[in-house]
Amino acid sequence: MKIMFFFFICSLILIINPSNGFARIDISSDASYSKQVYGENKVNALRTRAYGTSLAYYFYNLTAVEVNYIYDKTTNTEMINYKVTDTDYTLKSAQSELVSEVISVGLRQAFSRPEARIRPTISLGYAYRMSRDKRSYHYKNDLNGSDIFLKDQGPLAKQNSFFSAFGIQLRLIGQFYLRGSVQTVFPFFRPSLASDYLKYSAGFLCSF
């Protein structure tokens, strides 16, 4: 449903009939993957996968309405080998996973024209964030060697939020740009929580 809503907004923007000569559309995307191993024998791993896409419709000179979608998943896997007290089981490993999705709609203000080599932008608007955490555990019976796998899934958290973003567009050739940005999402009227969700991203942008 959330993906359908995102593409509905994008389609609505694309079919608008421009009423002035300022109309322009920017489409950008980015993706990232990181892996960090840690522990004495480097058997633990922290992985993060993320991607995002954005569409901005400039309805007047340097001002645009924009729609964004961000998905990220962080997985932490730990090899533990902990003997559970007063039982015949050993906790072999544990894994935690946090999945987050954000759909946002707002206004983007650019501070230089499209032909400029560097274009700073600021965005403000409404965001709808969904997140869920999952945990799984692997136990082994010390007597017969049998395995037990337990899973625990938290509720889907939904939050109406405010978003703000700062971006830099570096024109490479023609209407093709390298784009970097930092975005924060926080509950309404609680800017002190802005640092709880920060996303730094880099990708490419095409303007037409």
C-alpha positions as CSV (number, residue, x, y, z in Angstrom):
1,M,0.0,0.0,0.0
2,K,2.8,2.4,0.9
3,I,4.6,1.7,-2.4
4,M,1.4,2.3,-4.4
5,F,0.9,5.6,-2.6
6,F,4.4,6.7,-3.5
7,F,4.0,5.9,-7.2
8,F,0.5,7.5,-7.2
9,I,2.0,10.8,-6.0
10,C,4.8,10.5,-8.6
11,S,2.4,9.8,-11.4
12,L,0.2,12.8,-10.3
13,I,3.2,15.1,-10.5
14,L,4.2,13.7,-14.0
15,I,0.8,14.4,-15.6
16,I,0.5,18.0,-14.3
17,N,0.3,20.3,-17.3
18,P,2.9,23.0,-16.8
19,S,1.4,26.5,-16.8
20,N,4.7,28.4,-17.0
21,G,8.2,28.0,-18.4
22,F,9.8,27.0,-15.1
23,A,8.4,23.4,-15.1
24,R,11.2,20.9,-14.6
25,I,11.4,17.4,-13.1
26,D,14.4,16.0,-11.1
27,I,14.6,12.3,-10.5
28,S,17.3,10.9,-8.2
29,S,18.3,7.6,-6.7
30,D,20.9,6.2,-4.3
31,A,21.8,2.8,-2.8
32,S,24.4,1.7,-0.2
33,Y,25.7,-1.5,1.4
34,S,28.1,-1.8,4.3
35,K,29.5,-4.7,6.3
36,Q,31.5,-4.6,9.5
37,V,33.0,-7.7,11.2
38,Y,34.0,-7.6,14.8
39,G,34.8,-9.8,17.8
40,E,37.9,-11.8,18.8
41,N,37.7,-14.1,15.8
42,K,35.8,-11.7,13.6
43,V,32.7,-14.0,13.6
44,N,30.2,-11.3,14.3
45,A,28.9,-9.1,11.5
46,L,26.9,-5.8,11.2
47,R,25.3,-5.3,7.8
48,T,23.3,-2.3,6.5
49,R,21.5,-2.1,3.2
50,A,19.7,1.0,2.1
51,Y,18.2,2.6,-1.0
52,G,16.1,5.6,-1.8
53,T,14.5,7.5,-4.7
54,S,13.2,11.0,-5.1
55,L,11.1,13.0,-7.6
56,A,10.9,16.8,-7.5
57,Y,8.6,18.9,-9.7
58,Y,9.8,22.5,-10.0
59,F,6.6,24.4,-10.5
60,Y,8.2,27.8,-10.1
61,N,11.8,28.8,-10.8
62,L,13.8,27.3,-7.9
63,T,10.9,25.9,-5.9
64,A,9.7,22.3,-6.2
65,V,7.3,19.9,-4.6
66,E,9.1,16.6,-3.9
67,V,8.2,13.0,-3.0
68,N,10.8,10.7,-1.4
69,Y,11.0,7.0,-0.5
70,I,13.7,5.5,1.7
71,Y,14.2,1.9,2.8
72,D,17.0,0.6,5.0
73,K,17.7,-2.6,6.9
74,T,20.3,-3.2,9.5
75,T,21.2,-6.7,10.6
76,N,23.5,-7.6,13.5
77,T,24.6,-11.3,13.8
78,E,26.5,-12.4,16.9
79,M,28.1,-15.8,17.6
80,I,27.7,-16.2,21.4
81,N,28.2,-19.8,22.7
82,Y,26.8,-19.0,26.1
83,K,25.8,-21.8,28.5
84,V,22.3,-21.0,29.8
85,T,22.4,-21.4,33.6
86,D,20.6,-24.4,35.1
87,T,19.6,-25.8,31.7
88,D,20.9,-28.2,29.1
89,Y,21.1,-25.6,26.4
90,T,23.8,-23.3,25.0
91,L,22.9,-20.1,23.2
92,K,24.9,-20.4,20.0
93,S,24.0,-17.2,18.1
94,A,21.6,-14.3,18.0
95,Q,20.5,-12.0,15.3
96,S,18.7,-8.7,15.4
97,E,17.1,-6.9,12.4
98,L,15.7,-3.4,12.1
99,V,13.7,-2.5,9.0
100,S,12.7,1.1,8.4
101,E,10.7,2.8,5.5
102,V,10.0,6.5,5.1
103,I,7.7,8.2,2.6
104,S,7.8,12.0,2.6
105,V,6.2,14.8,0.7
106,G,7.3,18.4,0.9
107,L,8.8,21.5,-0.7
108,R,12.4,21.7,-2.0
109,Q,14.1,25.1,-2.4
110,A,17.2,25.4,-4.6
111,F,19.6,28.2,-4.2
112,S,21.1,28.3,-7.7
113,R,19.9,27.7,-11.2
114,P,20.1,24.3,-13.0
115,E,23.1,25.3,-15.1
116,A,25.2,26.2,-12.0
117,R,28.0,23.8,-11.2
118,I,27.0,23.5,-7.6
119,R,23.3,23.6,-6.4
120,P,22.5,23.6,-2.7
121,T,18.9,22.7,-1.7
122,I,16.8,22.6,1.4
123,S,13.6,20.4,1.8
124,L,10.9,20.5,4.4
125,G,7.6,18.6,4.7
126,Y,5.6,15.7,6.1
127,A,6.9,12.1,6.5
128,Y,5.3,8.8,7.3
129,R,7.7,6.4,8.9
130,M,7.3,2.7,9.5
131,S,9.7,0.5,11.4
132,R,9.8,-3.1,12.8
133,D,12.5,-4.9,14.8
134,K,13.0,-8.7,14.7
135,R,15.2,-11.0,16.7
136,S,16.1,-14.7,16.3
137,Y,18.0,-17.1,18.6
138,H,19.8,-20.4,18.0
139,Y,20.0,-22.8,20.9
140,K,21.7,-26.2,21.0
141,N,20.9,-29.0,23.4
142,D,24.1,-30.1,25.1
143,L,22.9,-33.7,25.6
144,N,21.6,-34.7,22.2
145,G,22.8,-32.0,19.9
146,S,19.3,-30.9,18.8
147,D,18.8,-27.3,17.6
148,I,16.1,-24.9,18.7
149,F,15.4,-21.7,16.7
150,L,13.3,-19.0,18.4
151,K,12.0,-15.8,16.7
152,D,10.6,-12.7,18.2
153,Q,9.0,-9.9,16.1
154,G,8.1,-6.6,17.5
155,P,5.0,-4.6,16.4
156,L,5.0,-2.4,13.3
157,A,5.6,1.1,14.5
158,K,3.9,3.8,12.5
159,Q,4.7,7.5,13.0
160,N,3.5,10.7,11.4
161,S,6.6,12.9,11.3
162,F,8.3,16.0,10.1
163,F,11.3,15.8,7.7
164,S,14.0,18.2,6.7
165,A,16.9,17.7,4.4
166,F,19.9,19.5,3.0
167,G,21.4,18.5,-0.3
168,I,24.2,19.4,-2.7
169,Q,24.0,18.8,-6.4
170,L,27.2,18.8,-8.5
171,R,26.6,19.0,-12.2
172,L,28.7,16.5,-14.1
173,I,27.6,16.9,-17.7
174,G,24.4,18.3,-19.3
175,Q,21.5,17.6,-16.9
176,F,23.3,14.8,-15.0
177,Y,24.3,15.5,-11.4
178,L,26.1,13.8,-8.5
179,R,23.9,14.3,-5.4
180,G,24.6,14.1,-1.7
181,S,22.2,14.8,1.1
182,V,21.5,14.5,4.8
183,Q,17.9,14.0,6.0
184,T,16.3,13.7,9.4
185,V,12.8,12.6,10.4
186,F,11.3,13.3,13.8
187,P,7.8,13.4,15.5
188,F,5.8,16.6,15.2
189,F,6.9,19.3,17.6
190,R,9.8,17.3,18.9
191,P,12.9,18.6,17.1
192,S,15.1,17.4,20.0
193,L,14.7,13.9,18.5
194,A,16.0,14.9,15.1
195,S,19.3,13.2,15.8
196,D,17.6,9.8,16.4
197,Y,17.1,9.3,12.7
198,L,19.7,10.7,10.4
199,K,20.4,9.4,6.9
200,Y,23.4,10.4,4.8
201,S,23.2,9.4,1.2
202,A,25.0,9.9,-2.2
203,G,23.7,9.1,-5.6
204,F,22.8,10.5,-9.0
205,L,20.2,12.9,-10.3
206,C,18.8,13.5,-13.7
207,S,16.9,16.7,-14.6
208,F,14.6,17.2,-17.6
